[in-house]
Amino acid sequence: MQEEMNDNLPQADGDQKTEIQATANEAVETIENLNAEVSEDATLEDNLEIPMQNYEAMDMDKLVVELEHLMTTDKIMLVSKHIDEIKSAFLSKYYHFLDEKREEFIHENPNSNEEFEYHSPLKVKFDNLYTNFKAKKNAHFKSLESKLKANLQERLHIIEELKTLISPTENIKDSLKHFNELRERWKNAGPIPKDKYNHVWNNYHFHIENFYDILHLDREARDLDFKNNLDKKTKIIERAKDLLNESDVLKAFRELQLLHKVWKEEIGPVSKEKREEVWNAFSEITKQMHDKREAIFAELRNREVENLAKKKEIIAQIEQIATEKVEAHSGWQGQVNKIEALRQAFFEAGKVPSEVNENVWAEFKNAVRNFNTHKNSFYKDIKKEQQGNLDKKNALVARAKELMESDDFAATTPIMKKIQEEWKQIGHVPRKFSDSVWAEFKDACNHYFDRLHAVRNQNEEVELEAFEKKKEYIEIVKAFEFTGNHKTDLDAIKAHIEAWKSFGKVPFARRHIEGKFNKVLDGLFENLTSSKKEAEMMRFNNRLEQISGDGDSRKLDNEKVFLQRKVDEVQNEIFQLENNIQFFANAKKDNPMVAEVKKSIERHKEELALWKEKLKQVRNM
């Protein structure tokens, strides 16, 4: 084949011709080398059809999943480059992760003689998968090696037999028959080592052409064979031209690679006068496709350079963050989040030129390590604080265990809730105690509240029964008839109130019935021939007892605030009225406006006395 290219592109001359021929040779050589590699191992035939993913951007869990998936194929060399990329990405991440764990261990155990150990089930799984891959790969190579040697010897024997065909003593028909048998044997001979591929094939092709050129075969049969081969090669050239217009250059190049293989291995020679012409046409298209492919690779290399600049910038940002002074835990949490975001951005930035990859990775690890050292020096001072927090939490655990069997739920429940709130306010404890102390505290609290809920469930039926009784009793109170005797009627109303209380609490969702009862009482008090103050205080005391029965201290606090506000408002109004009456100092005693103001003052004083009495009642509770 190389002989066909020696006079390529006759339009060019001198240095230009030499340069163009060199680039064409380079393009064809690229394809021949690729075909040599594919021909050595059939498992590589579809290698380029598996897109290489950005494994560096994946986390370790995802990388192991990908490795496990790739290991399902029997064509071990088909995925070999992918597995090598996964291995590089996984180990880089794992050893970086291991360094951080080691630093954390040293930070948390500064005076310990214990050696750092870390067991990672994910690493064990990765090692097992990769060991399996290496075993399959070695077995594949061992099997392949013997086959390649045997196939090489077979092809060399075929070439030697081709040489003996060129003999004037042999009958042409017998030679042609033997020739076709040799071509069929060659076709089925199987792959050979890639470093022998081009030399052996060129040698074979040379003797094939010699057979046609030196022997005077039947011209009609030879010319027909030449014509068929020319038709096939012309079609290959036309298809190769079409490939130049394909948008997917790499896919087009792969098809061109297959066309070269067909041209070389499946189609025989053409007439001597056409050989240079058709080869020149095919090699020129190959050169153009090669140039387009190189442009793609140049673009990829440019992207790698751009990725390098991105990663350098990320490293600089990490180094800058490592120098910033932070005084609080919350601030450090923010810094850690920034570093995690930058770390992820570093992994997602893509590949860099291979010659600088290790240096860039080392710079990245050093930058992160410096940050962690800075961070750990801060948390070293916090360790004492965390020990104090542990002591506080242990005290709460002891208190919770002390109360967990209490049957005085009304008194204990607020205390247990307060203990839980106090727990939330306490900061971090040493990590190795965090889970155990929380488990103890949670178990004690759960035990108490489970008992509380069980008691409440038992009381639910009693409360429902109380509701039904109160619902019936309201109708009795509604039918109350006054006798006209103040004491008798007042005692009767008080008796109804006591009877109502004796029924007990009702379910929380049905407490509206208390409001209905209060409305009925309000109507009775309005019609009761007693002082308004007495009636109002009776209503208020009844309401106050209901609030107190709820066990919600916030309602009492809110009531106290409300009453104090009313006292202040009425006192201010009295002060304003007394101030206003000074303007009428010289007015006659029977002045109607003065009389009205004085009455208003008296009414407000009565109202003030009532509000103060209510406030006193609340404070006493």
C-alpha positions as CSV (number, residue, x, y, z in Angstrom):
1,M,0.0,0.0,0.0
2,Q,2.8,2.4,0.8
3,E,4.2,1.9,-2.7
4,E,0.9,3.2,-4.1
5,M,1.4,6.6,-2.3
6,N,4.9,7.5,-3.5
7,D,3.7,9.7,-6.4
8,N,0.6,11.1,-4.7
9,L,-1.0,14.4,-5.9
10,P,0.9,14.9,-9.2
11,Q,-0.2,18.6,-9.4
12,A,2.2,19.5,-6.6
13,D,5.9,19.6,-7.1
14,G,9.1,20.1,-5.1
15,D,8.8,20.9,-1.5
16,Q,5.0,21.3,-1.7
17,K,4.6,17.8,-3.1
18,T,6.8,16.4,-0.4
19,E,4.8,18.2,2.3
20,I,1.4,17.1,1.0
21,Q,2.6,13.6,0.6
22,A,3.9,13.6,4.2
23,T,0.5,14.7,5.5
24,A,-1.3,12.2,3.4
25,N,1.1,9.5,4.7
26,E,0.4,10.6,8.2
27,A,-3.4,10.4,7.7
28,V,-3.2,6.9,6.2
29,E,-0.7,5.7,8.8
30,T,-3.1,6.9,11.6
31,I,-5.9,4.7,10.2
32,E,-3.6,1.8,9.5
33,N,-2.3,1.8,13.1
34,L,-5.9,2.0,14.4
35,N,-6.9,-0.9,12.2
36,A,-3.9,-2.9,13.3
37,E,-4.9,-2.4,16.9
38,V,-8.5,-3.4,16.2
39,S,-7.5,-6.4,14.1
40,E,-5.3,-7.7,16.9
41,D,-8.3,-8.0,19.2
42,A,-11.9,-8.4,18.0
43,T,-13.2,-7.1,21.4
44,L,-12.0,-3.6,20.3
45,E,-14.2,-3.4,17.2
46,D,-16.9,-1.4,18.9
47,N,-14.6,0.5,21.4
48,L,-15.2,3.9,19.9
49,E,-19.0,3.4,20.2
50,I,-18.9,3.7,24.0
51,P,-18.7,7.4,24.9
52,M,-16.1,8.2,27.5
53,Q,-17.9,9.8,30.4
54,N,-16.6,12.5,32.8
55,Y,-15.7,10.1,35.5
56,E,-13.8,12.7,37.4
57,A,-17.0,14.5,38.1
58,M,-18.7,11.4,39.6
59,D,-18.6,10.7,43.4
60,M,-17.1,7.4,44.6
61,D,-20.5,5.6,44.9
62,K,-21.3,6.4,41.3
63,L,-17.9,5.3,40.1
64,V,-18.3,1.9,41.7
65,V,-21.8,1.6,40.1
66,E,-20.2,2.4,36.7
67,L,-17.4,-0.1,37.3
68,E,-19.9,-2.8,38.2
69,H,-21.9,-2.1,35.1
70,L,-18.9,-2.2,32.8
71,M,-17.7,-5.6,34.3
72,T,-20.9,-7.2,32.9
73,T,-19.4,-7.3,29.4
74,D,-17.4,-10.2,28.1
75,K,-15.4,-8.0,25.7
76,I,-13.0,-7.0,28.4
77,M,-10.8,-4.8,26.2
78,L,-13.8,-2.9,25.0
79,V,-14.1,-1.3,28.4
80,S,-10.4,-1.3,29.4
81,K,-9.8,2.4,28.9
82,H,-13.0,3.3,30.7
83,I,-12.1,1.2,33.7
84,D,-8.6,2.8,33.8
85,E,-10.3,6.2,33.9
86,I,-12.6,5.0,36.7
87,K,-9.7,3.6,38.7
88,S,-7.8,6.9,38.4
89,A,-10.8,9.0,39.5
90,F,-11.8,6.7,42.3
91,L,-8.4,6.3,43.9
92,S,-7.7,10.1,43.7
93,K,-11.0,10.8,45.5
94,Y,-10.5,7.9,48.0
95,Y,-7.0,8.9,49.1
96,H,-8.0,12.5,49.4
97,F,-10.9,11.4,51.5
98,L,-8.6,9.2,53.6
99,D,-6.2,12.0,54.2
100,E,-9.0,14.1,55.6
101,K,-10.2,11.3,57.8
102,R,-6.6,10.8,59.1
103,E,-6.4,14.6,59.9
104,E,-9.7,14.4,61.7
105,F,-8.5,11.5,63.8
106,I,-5.3,13.2,64.7
107,H,-7.2,16.4,65.6
108,E,-9.7,14.5,67.8
109,N,-7.0,12.3,69.4
110,P,-3.9,14.5,69.7
111,N,-2.3,12.5,72.5
112,S,-3.4,9.0,71.5
113,N,-0.9,6.3,70.7
114,E,-3.6,4.5,68.7
115,E,-2.8,4.1,65.0
116,F,-5.2,5.5,62.5
117,E,-7.4,2.9,60.8
118,Y,-10.3,3.4,58.5
119,H,-12.5,0.6,56.9
120,S,-14.4,1.5,53.8
121,P,-16.9,-1.1,52.5
122,L,-17.0,0.9,49.3
123,K,-13.2,0.6,48.8
124,V,-13.4,-3.2,49.5
125,K,-16.1,-3.5,46.8
126,F,-14.1,-1.4,44.4
127,D,-10.9,-3.5,45.0
128,N,-12.8,-6.8,44.5
129,L,-14.3,-5.5,41.2
130,Y,-11.0,-4.2,39.9
131,T,-9.1,-7.4,40.9
132,N,-11.8,-9.4,39.0
133,F,-11.2,-7.1,36.0
134,K,-7.4,-7.6,36.1
135,A,-7.9,-11.4,36.3
136,K,-10.2,-11.4,33.3
137,K,-7.9,-9.1,31.4
138,N,-4.8,-11.3,32.1
139,A,-6.7,-14.4,31.1
140,H,-7.8,-12.7,27.9
141,F,-4.3,-11.7,27.0
142,K,-2.9,-15.1,27.8
143,S,-5.5,-16.7,25.5
144,L,-5.0,-14.1,22.8
145,E,-1.3,-14.3,22.8
146,S,-1.2,-17.9,21.7
147,K,-3.8,-17.3,19.0
148,L,-2.0,-14.3,17.6
149,K,1.2,-16.3,17.3
150,A,-0.5,-19.2,15.5
151,N,-2.4,-16.8,13.2
152,L,0.8,-15.0,12.3
153,Q,2.6,-18.3,11.4
154,E,-0.4,-19.2,9.2
155,R,-0.3,-15.9,7.4
156,L,3.4,-16.1,6.8
157,H,3.0,-19.6,5.4
158,I,0.3,-18.2,3.0
159,I,2.7,-15.5,1.8
160,E,5.4,-18.2,1.2
161,E,3.0,-20.2,-0.8
162,L,2.0,-17.1,-2.8
163,K,5.7,-16.7,-3.8
164,T,5.8,-20.3,-5.1
165,L,2.8,-19.6,-7.4
166,I,4.8,-17.4,-9.6
167,S,6.4,-20.3,-11.6
168,P,6.3,-20.9,-15.3
169,T,6.1,-24.6,-14.8
170,E,2.8,-24.5,-13.1
171,N,-0.4,-24.7,-15.1
172,I,-2.2,-21.3,-15.0
173,K,-5.6,-22.8,-14.1
174,D,-4.1,-24.8,-11.3
175,S,-2.3,-21.7,-10.1
176,L,-5.5,-19.7,-10.2
177,K,-7.3,-22.3,-8.2
178,H,-4.5,-22.5,-5.7
179,F,-4.4,-18.6,-5.6
180,N,-8.1,-18.4,-4.7
181,E,-7.7,-21.1,-2.0
182,L,-4.9,-19.0,-0.5
183,R,-7.0,-15.9,-0.6
184,E,-9.8,-17.7,1.3
185,R,-7.3,-19.1,3.8
186,W,-6.0,-15.5,4.3
187,K,-9.5,-14.2,4.9
188,N,-10.1,-16.7,7.6
189,A,-6.7,-16.7,9.2
190,G,-7.7,-14.6,12.2
191,P,-5.9,-11.6,14.0
192,I,-2.2,-11.2,14.4
193,P,0.0,-9.0,16.7
194,K,-0.6,-5.3,15.8
195,D,3.1,-4.6,15.5
196,K,3.2,-7.1,12.6
197,Y,0.0,-6.2,11.0
198,N,1.0,-3.6,8.4
199,H,4.2,-5.3,7.4
200,V,2.6,-8.7,6.9
201,W,-0.4,-7.2,5.0
202,N,1.8,-5.1,2.7
203,N,4.0,-8.1,2.0
204,Y,0.8,-10.2,1.2
205,H,-0.6,-7.4,-1.0
206,F,2.7,-7.1,-2.8
207,H,2.7,-10.8,-3.8
208,I,-1.0,-10.6,-4.7
209,E,-0.3,-7.8,-7.2
210,N,2.7,-9.7,-8.5
211,F,0.6,-12.7,-9.2
212,Y,-1.7,-10.5,-11.4
213,D,1.1,-8.6,-13.0
214,I,3.8,-11.2,-13.7
215,L,1.7,-14.2,-14.6
216,H,0.0,-14.0,-17.9
217,L,-3.4,-15.1,-16.7
218,D,-6.4,-15.2,-18.9
219,R,-6.8,-11.6,-19.8
220,E,-10.6,-11.6,-19.8
221,A,-10.8,-13.2,-16.3
222,R,-8.1,-10.9,-15.0
223,D,-9.6,-7.7,-16.5
224,L,-13.0,-8.7,-15.2
225,D,-11.5,-9.1,-11.7
226,F,-9.7,-5.8,-12.0
227,K,-13.0,-4.1,-13.1
228,N,-15.0,-5.5,-10.2
229,N,-12.3,-4.4,-7.8
230,L,-12.2,-0.9,-9.4
231,D,-16.0,-0.7,-9.1
232,K,-15.8,-1.6,-5.4
233,K,-13.0,0.9,-4.7
234,T,-14.8,3.6,-6.6
235,K,-17.9,3.1,-4.4
236,I,-15.7,3.3,-1.3
237,I,-14.2,6.6,-2.6
238,E,-17.7,8.0,-3.2
239,R,-18.8,7.0,0.3
240,A,-15.7,8.5,1.7
241,K,-16.5,11.8,-0.1
242,D,-20.0,11.7,1.5
243,L,-18.4,11.2,4.9
244,L,-16.6,14.6,4.6
245,N,-20.0,16.2,4.9
246,E,-21.1,14.4,8.0
247,S,-21.6,16.6,11.0
248,D,-20.3,14.0,13.4
249,V,-16.7,14.0,12.4
250,L,-15.6,11.2,14.8
251,K,-18.4,8.9,13.7
252,A,-17.4,9.6,10.1
253,F,-13.8,8.9,10.8
254,R,-14.7,5.5,12.3
255,E,-16.6,4.6,9.2
256,L,-13.7,5.7,7.1
257,Q,-11.5,3.5,9.2
258,L,-13.8,0.6,8.3
259,L,-13.6,1.6,4.6
260,H,-9.8,1.4,4.8
261,K,-10.1,-2.1,6.3
262,V,-12.4,-3.3,3.5
263,W,-10.1,-1.7,0.9
264,K,-7.1,-3.4,2.3
265,E,-8.4,-6.7,3.4
266,E,-11.4,-7.6,1.2
267,I,-10.8,-6.0,-2.2
268,G,-8.1,-7.1,-4.5
269,P,-5.9,-5.0,-6.8
270,V,-7.0,-2.9,-9.8
271,S,-5.2,-2.6,-13.2
272,K,-1.7,-1.2,-13.0
273,E,-2.6,2.0,-14.8
274,K,-5.5,2.7,-12.4
275,R,-3.8,1.8,-9.1
276,E,-2.1,5.2,-8.5
277,E,-5.2,7.2,-9.5
278,V,-7.7,5.5,-7.2
279,W,-5.3,5.3,-4.3
280,N,-4.4,9.0,-4.7
281,A,-8.2,9.9,-4.6
282,F,-8.8,7.8,-1.5
283,S,-5.7,9.0,0.3
284,E,-6.6,12.6,-0.4
285,I,-10.0,12.1,1.2
286,T,-8.4,10.4,4.1
287,K,-6.1,13.4,4.6
288,Q,-9.1,15.8,4.6
289,M,-10.9,13.6,7.1
290,H,-7.8,13.3,9.2
291,D,-7.4,17.1,9.3
292,K,-11.0,17.5,10.4
293,R,-10.4,14.9,13.2
294,E,-7.3,16.6,14.3
295,A,-9.2,19.9,14.4
296,I,-11.7,18.2,16.8
297,F,-8.8,16.9,18.9
298,A,-7.2,20.3,18.9
299,E,-10.4,21.8,20.2
300,L,-10.5,19.1,22.9
301,R,-6.9,20.0,23.8
302,N,-7.9,23.7,24.0
303,R,-10.8,22.8,26.3
304,E,-8.3,20.9,28.5
305,V,-6.2,24.1,28.7
306,E,-9.4,26.1,29.6
307,N,-10.2,23.4,32.2
308,L,-6.7,23.8,33.6
309,A,-7.3,27.6,34.0
310,K,-10.6,26.9,35.8
311,K,-9.0,24.4,38.2
312,K,-6.1,26.8,38.9
313,E,-8.7,29.5,39.7
314,I,-10.6,27.1,42.0
315,I,-7.3,26.2,43.8
316,A,-6.5,29.9,44.2
317,Q,-10.0,30.5,45.8
318,I,-9.5,27.6,48.2
319,E,-6.1,29.0,49.2
320,Q,-7.7,32.4,49.7
321,I,-10.5,31.0,51.9
322,A,-7.8,29.1,54.0
323,T,-6.2,32.4,54.9
324,E,-9.5,34.1,56.1
325,K,-9.9,34.5,59.8
326,V,-13.1,33.1,61.2
327,E,-14.2,33.4,64.9
328,A,-17.5,31.4,65.1
329,H,-18.7,27.9,64.4
330,S,-21.5,29.3,62.1
331,G,-18.8,31.1,60.1
332,W,-16.8,28.0,59.7
333,Q,-19.9,26.1,58.5
334,G,-20.2,28.7,55.8
335,Q,-16.5,28.3,54.9
336,V,-16.9,24.5,54.8
337,N,-19.9,24.9,52.4
338,K,-17.8,27.1,50.2
339,I,-15.0,24.6,50.1
340,E,-17.4,21.8,49.3
341,A,-18.9,23.8,46.4
342,L,-15.4,24.5,45.1
343,R,-14.4,20.9,45.5
344,Q,-17.4,19.8,43.4
345,A,-16.6,22.5,40.8
346,F,-13.1,21.2,40.6
347,F,-14.3,17.7,39.9
348,E,-16.8,18.9,37.3
349,A,-14.3,21.2,35.5
350,G,-13.3,18.3,33.2
351,K,-10.0,16.9,32.1
352,V,-6.7,18.9,32.0
353,P,-3.7,18.1,29.8
354,S,-2.3,14.8,31.0
355,E,1.2,16.1,31.5
356,V,0.0,18.5,34.3
357,N,-2.8,16.4,35.7
358,E,-0.8,15.0,38.7
359,N,0.7,18.4,39.6
360,V,-2.8,20.1,39.5
361,W,-4.2,17.3,41.7
362,A,-1.4,17.7,44.2
363,E,-2.0,21.5,44.3
364,F,-5.7,20.9,44.9
365,K,-5.0,18.4,47.7
366,N,-2.5,20.7,49.4
367,A,-5.0,23.7,49.2
368,V,-7.8,21.6,50.8
369,R,-5.3,20.2,53.4
370,N,-4.2,23.7,54.4
371,F,-7.9,24.8,54.8
372,N,-8.6,21.7,57.0
373,T,-5.5,22.4,59.1
374,H,-6.7,26.0,59.7
375,K,-10.2,24.8,60.5
376,N,-9.0,22.1,62.9
377,S,-6.9,24.5,64.9
378,F,-10.1,26.5,65.5
379,Y,-12.1,23.4,66.6
380,K,-9.3,22.4,68.9
381,D,-10.2,25.3,71.1
382,I,-13.9,24.3,71.0
383,K,-13.2,20.8,72.3
384,K,-13.4,21.9,75.9
385,E,-16.7,23.6,75.2
386,Q,-18.0,20.4,73.7
387,Q,-17.0,18.5,76.8
388,G,-18.9,21.0,78.9
389,N,-21.9,20.5,76.6
390,L,-21.6,16.8,77.1
391,D,-21.7,17.3,80.9
392,K,-24.9,19.4,80.6
393,K,-26.6,16.8,78.4
394,N,-25.6,14.0,80.7
395,A,-27.3,16.0,83.6
396,L,-30.5,16.3,81.5
397,V,-30.4,12.6,80.8
398,A,-30.2,11.9,84.5
399,R,-33.1,14.3,85.2
400,A,-35.2,12.7,82.4
401,K,-34.5,9.2,83.8
402,E,-35.5,10.4,87.2
403,L,-38.9,11.7,86.0
404,M,-39.6,9.0,83.4
405,E,-41.7,6.9,85.9
406,S,-43.6,9.8,87.5
407,D,-47.4,9.5,87.7
408,D,-47.9,13.2,88.4
409,F,-48.4,14.0,84.8
410,A,-49.8,17.5,85.4
411,A,-46.6,18.6,87.2
412,T,-44.1,16.5,85.4
413,T,-45.1,17.2,81.8
414,P,-44.1,20.9,81.8
415,I,-40.8,19.9,83.4
416,M,-40.1,17.3,80.7
417,K,-41.0,19.7,77.9
418,K,-38.7,22.3,79.5
419,I,-35.9,19.7,79.7
420,Q,-36.4,19.0,75.9
421,E,-36.1,22.7,75.2
422,E,-33.0,23.0,77.3
423,W,-31.5,20.1,75.3
424,K,-32.1,22.0,72.0
425,Q,-30.2,25.0,73.4
426,I,-27.1,23.1,74.3
427,G,-24.4,23.1,71.6
428,H,-22.4,20.2,70.1
429,V,-20.8,17.4,72.0
430,P,-17.7,15.3,71.0
431,R,-18.8,13.3,68.0
432,K,-18.0,9.9,69.5
433,F,-20.5,10.5,72.3
434,S,-23.2,12.3,70.2
435,D,-25.2,9.2,69.2
436,S,-25.1,7.4,72.6
437,V,-26.1,10.4,74.8
438,W,-28.9,11.3,72.4
439,A,-30.2,7.7,72.4
440,E,-30.3,7.7,76.2
441,F,-32.1,11.0,76.3
442,K,-34.6,10.0,73.6
443,D,-35.4,6.7,75.3
444,A,-36.1,8.3,78.6
445,C,-38.4,11.0,77.1
446,N,-40.2,8.5,74.9
447,H,-40.8,6.2,77.8
448,Y,-42.4,9.1,79.8
449,F,-44.5,10.4,77.0
450,D,-45.6,6.9,75.9
451,R,-47.0,6.5,79.5
452,L,-48.6,9.9,79.3
453,H,-50.4,9.1,76.1
454,A,-51.5,5.8,77.4
455,V,-53.1,7.5,80.5
456,R,-54.7,10.1,78.2
457,N,-56.2,7.4,76.1
458,Q,-57.7,5.8,79.2
459,N,-59.1,9.2,80.2
460,E,-60.6,9.8,76.8
461,E,-63.7,7.7,77.5
462,V,-64.3,9.4,80.8
463,E,-64.1,12.8,79.1
464,L,-66.5,11.7,76.4
465,E,-68.9,10.6,79.1
466,A,-68.5,14.0,80.9
467,F,-69.3,15.8,77.6
468,E,-72.5,13.8,77.2
469,K,-73.6,14.6,80.7
470,K,-72.9,18.3,80.3
471,K,-74.7,18.4,77.0
472,E,-77.8,17.1,78.8
473,Y,-77.3,19.3,81.8
474,I,-77.2,22.5,79.8
475,E,-80.9,21.8,78.9
476,I,-81.7,21.6,82.6
477,V,-79.9,24.9,83.3
478,K,-81.7,26.6,80.4
479,A,-85.0,25.7,82.0
480,F,-84.0,27.4,85.3
481,E,-86.9,29.4,86.8
482,F,-86.3,32.3,89.3
483,T,-88.2,32.3,92.6
484,G,-87.7,36.0,93.1
485,N,-85.7,35.4,96.3
486,H,-82.2,36.6,95.7
487,K,-80.4,34.2,98.1
488,T,-82.4,31.2,97.0
489,D,-81.8,31.9,93.3
490,L,-78.1,32.7,93.8
491,D,-77.6,29.4,95.8
492,A,-79.4,27.5,93.0
493,I,-77.2,29.0,90.3
494,K,-74.1,28.2,92.4
495,A,-75.3,24.6,92.8
496,H,-75.7,24.3,89.0
497,I,-72.1,25.6,88.7
498,E,-70.8,23.1,91.2
499,A,-72.8,20.3,89.5
500,W,-71.3,21.3,86.1
501,K,-67.8,21.1,87.6
502,S,-68.4,17.7,89.1
503,F,-68.8,16.2,85.7
504,G,-65.1,16.8,85.0
505,K,-63.2,17.7,81.9
506,V,-64.4,17.1,78.3
507,P,-62.3,16.3,75.3
508,F,-60.3,19.2,74.0
509,A,-62.0,19.2,70.6
510,R,-65.4,19.6,72.4
511,R,-64.7,22.3,74.8
512,H,-67.1,24.6,73.0
513,I,-69.7,23.3,75.3
514,E,-68.1,25.3,78.2
515,G,-68.8,28.5,76.1
516,K,-72.4,27.5,75.7
517,F,-72.8,26.9,79.5
518,N,-71.2,30.3,80.1
519,K,-73.7,32.0,77.8
520,V,-76.6,30.4,79.7
521,L,-75.0,31.6,83.0
522,D,-74.7,35.1,81.6
523,G,-78.4,35.1,81.0
524,L,-79.2,33.9,84.5
525,F,-76.9,36.5,86.1
526,E,-78.5,39.3,84.0
527,N,-81.9,38.3,85.4
528,L,-80.6,37.7,89.0
529,T,-81.8,40.5,91.4
530,S,-78.3,41.1,92.8
531,S,-75.6,43.7,92.3
532,K,-73.9,43.7,89.0
533,K,-70.5,43.4,90.6
534,E,-71.5,40.2,92.4
535,A,-72.9,38.7,89.2
536,E,-69.9,39.7,87.1
537,M,-67.4,38.3,89.7
538,M,-69.3,35.0,89.8
539,R,-69.1,34.8,86.0
540,F,-65.4,35.7,86.1
541,N,-64.6,33.2,88.8
542,N,-66.3,30.5,86.8
543,R,-64.4,31.4,83.7
544,L,-61.1,31.6,85.7
545,E,-61.6,28.1,87.1
546,Q,-62.1,26.8,83.5
547,I,-58.9,28.4,82.4
548,S,-57.1,27.0,85.4
549,G,-58.5,23.6,84.7
550,D,-57.0,23.6,81.2
551,G,-53.5,23.6,82.7
552,D,-52.3,26.2,80.2
553,S,-50.3,28.8,82.1
554,R,-50.1,31.0,79.0
555,K,-53.8,31.7,79.1
556,L,-53.5,32.9,82.7
557,D,-50.6,35.1,81.8
558,N,-52.6,36.6,78.9
559,E,-55.5,37.2,81.2
560,K,-53.3,39.0,83.7
561,V,-51.8,41.2,81.0
562,F,-55.3,42.0,79.7
563,L,-56.7,42.9,83.2
564,Q,-53.6,45.1,84.0
565,R,-54.2,47.0,80.8
566,K,-57.9,47.6,81.6
567,V,-56.9,48.8,85.1
568,D,-54.4,51.3,83.6
569,E,-57.0,52.4,81.0
570,V,-59.7,53.1,83.5
571,Q,-57.3,54.9,85.9
572,N,-56.2,57.2,83.0
573,E,-59.8,57.9,82.2
574,I,-60.5,58.8,85.9
575,F,-57.5,61.0,86.0
576,Q,-58.6,62.8,82.8
577,L,-62.1,63.3,84.1
578,E,-60.8,64.7,87.5
579,N,-58.5,67.0,85.6
580,N,-61.4,68.2,83.4
581,I,-63.6,69.0,86.4
582,Q,-61.0,71.5,87.6
583,F,-62.1,73.8,84.7
584,F,-65.5,74.0,86.4
585,A,-64.2,75.0,89.9
586,N,-66.2,78.3,89.9
587,A,-69.4,76.7,88.4
588,K,-72.6,76.4,90.4
589,K,-73.1,73.1,92.3
590,D,-76.2,72.4,90.3
591,N,-74.5,72.8,86.9
592,P,-75.7,69.8,84.9
593,M,-72.4,69.3,83.1
594,V,-70.5,69.1,86.4
595,A,-73.0,66.7,87.8
596,E,-72.6,64.4,84.7
597,V,-68.8,64.4,85.0
598,K,-69.0,63.5,88.7
599,K,-71.3,60.6,87.9
600,S,-68.9,59.4,85.2
601,I,-66.1,59.5,87.7
602,E,-68.1,57.4,90.1
603,R,-69.0,54.9,87.4
604,H,-65.3,54.6,86.4
605,K,-64.3,54.1,90.0
606,E,-66.8,51.2,90.3
607,E,-65.5,49.8,87.1
608,L,-61.9,50.2,88.4
609,A,-62.7,48.4,91.6
610,L,-64.1,45.5,89.6
611,W,-61.1,45.2,87.3
612,K,-58.8,45.4,90.3
613,E,-60.7,42.6,92.0
614,K,-60.4,40.4,88.9
615,L,-56.7,41.2,88.7
616,K,-56.3,40.2,92.3
617,Q,-58.0,36.9,91.7
618,V,-55.7,36.1,88.9
619,R,-52.6,37.0,90.8
620,N,-53.7,34.9,93.7
621,M,-53.8,31.9,91.4
